[in-house]
Amino acid sequence: MPRKSVHAAMSRLASAESAFLAREFLAPVVRGRGVSVSIAGVRCVMTLEPRGFQGWGLFRPLSYTAATLVREASAI
C-alpha cells in the first residue's frame, strides 16, 4: 500500500474516533461482556459503568475502552 494511502486511512480513523467520543451511542449489552462498537470498521470492546447493567442502553464514551450508561433505552 502506498504511503499516502496509509496516512489517509489513519487520518480517516482518527477523525472517526474523535467523532465517536463526542456523541452518545445506543447498544445492547449482555451482562459481563461489555459493549462492542465499530469505529470506521475497527471493532472496539468497551467496559461499562455500571458493571451489572444488561439490556439496551444509551451510553456516553469515556475513552475508546470505557463508557458510562446515560439511561436505559425505551420504546417510543
Contact map, one row per residue, 1 for C-alpha under 8 A:
1110110000000000000000000000000000000000000000000000000000000000000000000000
1111110000000000000000000000000000000000000000000000000000000000000000000000
1111111000000000000000000000000000000000000000000000000000000000000000000000
0111111100000000000000000000000000000000000000000000000000000000000000000000
1111111110000000000000000000000000000000000000000000000000000000000000000000
1111111111000000000000000000000000000000000000000000000000000000000000000000
0011111111100000000000000000000000000000000000000000000000000000000000000000
0001111111110000000000000000000000000000000000000000000000000000000000000000
0000111111111000000000000000000000000000000000000000000000000000000000000000
0000011111111100000000000000000000000000000000000000000000000000000000000000
0000001111111110000000000000000000000000000000000000000000000000000000000000
0000000111111111000000000000000000000001000000000000000000000000000000000000
0000000011111111100000000000000000000011000000000000000000000000000000000000
0000000001111111110000000000000000000000000000000000000000000000000000000000
0000000000111111111000000000000000000000000000000000000000000000000000000000
0000000000011111111100000000000000000011000000000000000000000000000000000000
0000000000001111111110000000000000000011000000000000000000000001000000000000
0000000000000111111111000000000000000000000000000000000000000000000000000000
0000000000000011111111100000000000000000000000000000000000000000000000000000
0000000000000001111111110000000000000010000000000000000000001000000000000000
0000000000000000111111110000000000000000000000000000000000011111000000000000
0000000000000000011111110000000000000000000000000000000000001000000000000000
0000000000000000001111111000000000000000000000000000000000011000000000000000
0000000000000000000111111100000000000000000000000000000001111000000000000000
0000000000000000000000111110000000000000000000000000000001110000000000000000
0000000000000000000000011111000000000000000000000000000111100000000000001000
0000000000000000000000001111100000100000000000000000000111100000000000000000
0000000000000000000000000111110000100000000000000000011110000000000000000000
0000000000000000000000000011111011100000000000000000111110000000000000000000
0000000000000000000000000001111111100000000000000000011000000000000000000000
0000000000000000000000000000111111000000000000000011111000000000000000000000
0000000000000000000000000000011111000000000000000011000000000000000000000000
0000000000000000000000000000111111100000000000100000000000000000000000000000
0000000000000000000000000000111111110000000011110010000000000000000000000000
0000000000000000000000000011110011111000000011110000000000000000000000000000
0000000000000000000000000000000001111100001111000000000000000000000000000000
0000000000000000000000000000000000111110001111000000000000000000000000000000
0000000000000000000000000000000000011111111100000000000000000000000000000000
0000000000001001100100000000000000001111111100000000000000000000000000000000
0000000000011001100000000000000000000111110000000000000000000000000000000000
0000000000000000000000000000000000000111111000000000000000000000000000000000
0000000000000000000000000000000000000111111100000000000000000000000000000000
0000000000000000000000000000000000011110111110000000000000000000000000000000
0000000000000000000000000000000000011110011111000000000000000001100000000000
0000000000000000000000000000000001111000001111100000000000000000100000000000
0000000000000000000000000000000001111000000111110000000000000001111000000000
0000000000000000000000000000000011100000000011111010000000000000111000000000
0000000000000000000000000000000001100000000001111110100000000000011110000000
0000000000000000000000000000000000000000000000111111100000000000011110000000
0000000000000000000000000000000000000000000000011111100000000000000110000000
0000000000000000000000000000001101000000000000111111100000000000000000000000
0000000000000000000000000000001100000000000000001111110000000000000000000000
0000000000000000000000000000101000000000000000011111111000000000000000000000
0000000000000000000000000001111000000000000000000001111100000000000000000000
0000000000000000000000000001111000000000000000000000111110000000000000010000
0000000000000000000000000111100000000000000000000000011111000000000000011000
0000000000000000000000000111100000000000000000000000001111100000000011111000
0000000000000000000000011110000000000000000000000000000111110000000011111000
0000000000000000000000011110000000000000000000000000000011111000001111100000
0000000000000000000010111000000000000000000000000000000001111100001111000000
0000000000000000000111110000000000000000000000000000000000111111011100000000
0000000000000000000010000000000000000000000000000000000000011111111100000000
0000000000000000000010000000000000000000000000000000000000001111111000000000
0000000000000000100010000000000000000000000101000000000000001111110000000000
0000000000000000000000000000000000000000000111100000000000000111111000000000
0000000000000000000000000000000000000000000001111000000000001111111100000000
0000000000000000000000000000000000000000000001111000000000111110111110000000
0000000000000000000000000000000000000000000000011100000000111100011111000000
0000000000000000000000000000000000000000000000011100000011110000001111110000
0000000000000000000000000000000000000000000000000000000011110000000111110000
0000000000000000000000000000000000000000000000000000000011100000000011111000
0000000000000000000000000000000000000000000000000000001111000000000011111100
0000000000000000000000000100000000000000000000000000000111000000000000111110
0000000000000000000000000000000000000000000000000000000000000000000000011111
0000000000000000000000000000000000000000000000000000000000000000000000001111
0000000000000000000000000000000000000000000000000000000000000000000000000111
